[in-house]
Amino acid sequence: MIEYIQRNIGQRFTLKELAALANMSPNYFGALFLKRFNSTPIDYFNRLKNQ
């Protein structure tokens, strides 16, 4: 998922879209992402865009 976000940095994403790509519910995907990366998917994406 991180590679997908990095490759598509010019696009906008929603949690629902990212979760669908991972075949998960948005709540479950968000919780797993937060646990693994200590950041929400959207915050992570925004930090990458601002670098």
C-alpha positions in Angstrom: 0.0 0.0 0.0 2.8 2.4 0.8 4.3 1.8 -2.6 0.9 2.5 -4.2 0.6 5.7 -2.4 4.1 6.8 -3.3 3.6 5.9 -7.0 0.4 7.8 -7.1 1.4 10.8 -5.0 -0.3 13.2 -7.4 -3.8 11.7 -6.8 -6.2 12.2 -4.0 -7.2 9.3 -1.9 -10.0 8.6 0.7 -9.7 6.1 3.4 -12.6 4.2 1.8 -10.6 3.9 -1.5 -7.4 2.7 0.1 -9.3 0.2 2.2 -11.0 -1.1 -0.9 -7.6 -1.7 -2.6 -6.6 -3.7 0.4 -10.0 -5.5 0.5 -10.7 -4.3 4.0 -13.3 -2.2 5.7 -12.2 1.4 6.2 -12.2 1.1 10.0 -10.1 -2.0 10.0 -7.7 -0.7 7.4 -7.3 2.6 9.3 -6.6 0.8 12.6 -4.0 -1.5 11.1 -2.3 1.3 9.2 -2.2 3.4 12.4 -0.8 0.5 14.4 1.9 -0.2 11.8 3.0 3.3 10.8 1.9 5.3 13.8 -0.1 7.6 11.5 -3.4 7.6 9.7 -3.2 6.8 6.0 -4.4 10.3 5.1 -1.8 12.0 7.4 0.9 9.8 6.0 -0.1 10.7 2.5 -0.2 14.4 3.3 3.3 14.2 4.8 4.6 12.6 1.7 3.0 15.2 -0.5 4.6 18.0 1.5 8.1 16.7 1.3 
